């Protein structure tokens, strides 16, 4: 899952970002509405954590713009506005969920994962391909019924490969979807993660390298 945090309180935004990364959720930060729209135009996000009271286009305006797009990301409004009328306005603007400040990070993570179980693409919470079974909600992976312990990054990479359903995924796409915007495009992190993930899943190998193109899961 990749999330955009739209929050003008930098300390709070960075705290949320760091907390989400510990939960294997790639997160970027935008401090105002204009920056948020720019990032949404060039990056693919699963969920936008959106404060309503931000500089530039406010949260309600951003939600309305996203609501009109095909396959737009889910919107979780995170705001101090806690009156019922405020919540009604937020949902009417296009929010999928609403969480008021102050909040517990654990609750935010649970809500994000719940939204991630029903993304615009309709990806199911449990993905199966050949002998591999991945449960997105419980963060568990099994092969031939045997539990496989994965790091957060290995899980994120496997999730992207499983979602492709056997299609080829380029290293660039993996870097965009399983890492955040600060990832070095020239890093060998993808290759290293694929190598360790392949070993964790065991033989016979189920992750194939397509020379010059990328990687894919085989059945």
N, C-alpha and C positions, 0 to 999 in steps of 0.2 A: 504494500500500500504506500502511496505517496500523497502527502498532505501539504497544503499551503496554509500557513497561519497568517491571517491578516489582523494585525494588532499593532497599535501605535505606541503602546507601552513596551519599550524595547526589552527591559528586564524580564517582564512577564513572557513576552514572545520567545525570548531565548530560553527561558526556563521550560516552557512548554515544548519547544523544539528538542532540547536535550533530553527531556523525559520521554518523548515519543521515540527518539532514536534508540533509547535503551530497550524499547519494546519492539524493535525491528520495523519501525514505521519511519520511512524517509520523510523529512520535513524541511520545507523552506519557509522563509519569513518575508512578509511585505509589511512595511510600516504605514502605508497609506493606500487609498483607493486606486490612484493612478498606477502605482507600482504593482499592485495586485492584478490589475487588468493586463498590464504588460506581461507579467509572468504567466498568467492564464492563457495568453495568446501564443506563447512559445513552448510551454510545458504542458504535459498531460498529468492531471491530478485526479485522484479518486475522490477526495473530500477536501472541501475548503472550510477551515475553522475561521469563522468570520465575526469580528467585532462590529457592532453597528455604528458606534460613534468614532469614526476615523476621519482624518483629513482627506480632502478630495471627494470623489464620489463616495457616499457613505455606504454602510453595509447593506441597507435596504436596496439602494440603487444597484449595487453589484449583484445582489441576489436576483433582482428583476432581470438584469441583462443575462445572467447565466441561465435563468429559467427558460429563456427563449432559444437556447442553443440545443442542437441535437447532441445526445450523449454528453450532456454537461455533467460536471462532478456533483456529488452530493454536497449539501450545505449544512453545516452545523453552526448555528449562531451562538456565540459565546459572549455574553454581555451582562452588564450590571442592571439593565432594564428588566425588572422582574415582575411588573404588573401584568395582569391577564391581558389587558389591552395591548401592551407592548408585545407580548408573545403572539397574540392574534395577528398583529401587523407583520411580525417577522415571518410567520407561516404563510400569510397571504402574499408576502414578497417573494416566496419561493424556498424558504428554509425547509429542510427535511427533519431537523431536530433542533432543540433549543436548550442551552445550558446556561444557568446564571452564575455570576461571580458572587462570592468566592465559591470555588469548586475543588473537588478532589481530583488529582491527576488520574487516579485509577478509574474514576467514573468517566472521565473524558476518553480514556483508552477503550473502555468497554463500549461506549457509544460509537466511537469510530469504527471498531470492529463490527458492531452490529450494522452500521451503514455499509461497511465493506462487504457484508454478506449479500447485499442486494445492489451492486453497482449498476450503472446504466447498461453495461454489456450483458448483465444477467448471469454472471459467473456464479455457479453454485458454491455453497460453503465447503463442500467436500469435492475434491478433484481426484479422479482415478485414471491412470494410464498404464496399461500393462500390469506389472506387479507392484506399482507404486501408488500409494494412497496418501493424499495430503488433506488435512483438516485445517482450514483457514481460521476457524473460530477457536479451536482448542490448541492451535499451533503445534500439531502433532503430525509426524510422518511415519508411515509403515511401509515395509517392503515384504511381500509374501507373509503378511501378518506379524512381522517382526518390527518392533519399535526402533526407529533410527533417531538418535540424538543429533540435532543440528544446531549450529550457531544461528544467531538472528540473521546474519547476512546470507548464510547458506540457505536458510528457509526462504528468504525473500527472493533469491535467484531461482530456486526450484519452483516457487510459486509462479514466477513469470514464465518459466519454461513449460510448466504444466498447463497454464492458461492457453498457451499457443497450440496445445493439442497435437503435438508432433511436428508443428511447423518450425521453420528455422527462425531463430531470434539472433540478431546481430549483437556483437559486443557493445555497440553503441546504444542499442535499445536496452540492453541489460543495465548498462551504466546509468541510463536516464531513469529507469523505473525502479531499480533496487538501491540506487545511491541518491544523494541529493545534488543540488546545483553546484556545490563546491567541489565535487569530484573532479579530479584531473583527467581530462579526456585522453591523456597519453599514459595513464597508469596501467599497470599490469594486474590490477586488483581483480578484474573479471576473470582472467586466465587462472590466477591462483585460486580464486574461490571455486571456479568450475572444477579444477583439479582436486581440491580437497573434498568437494561435494561428491564427486564421482567415487572417490575412495570410501566415503562414509556410506554411500548407497550399496557398495560392494559389487562383486562380479556375478553374472556377466554385466558389463557396463551398460547403463541405460541412457547415458548422456553422450551423444555423438558430436564430434567436431566436424563441421562442414568447412573444409579448407577455403579460406578467403571469404567466407560468408558469415558463419556464426556457429550456433549450437542448436541442437534439437533433442527432444526426448524420443526414445524409440520404445516400441511396445515389446 
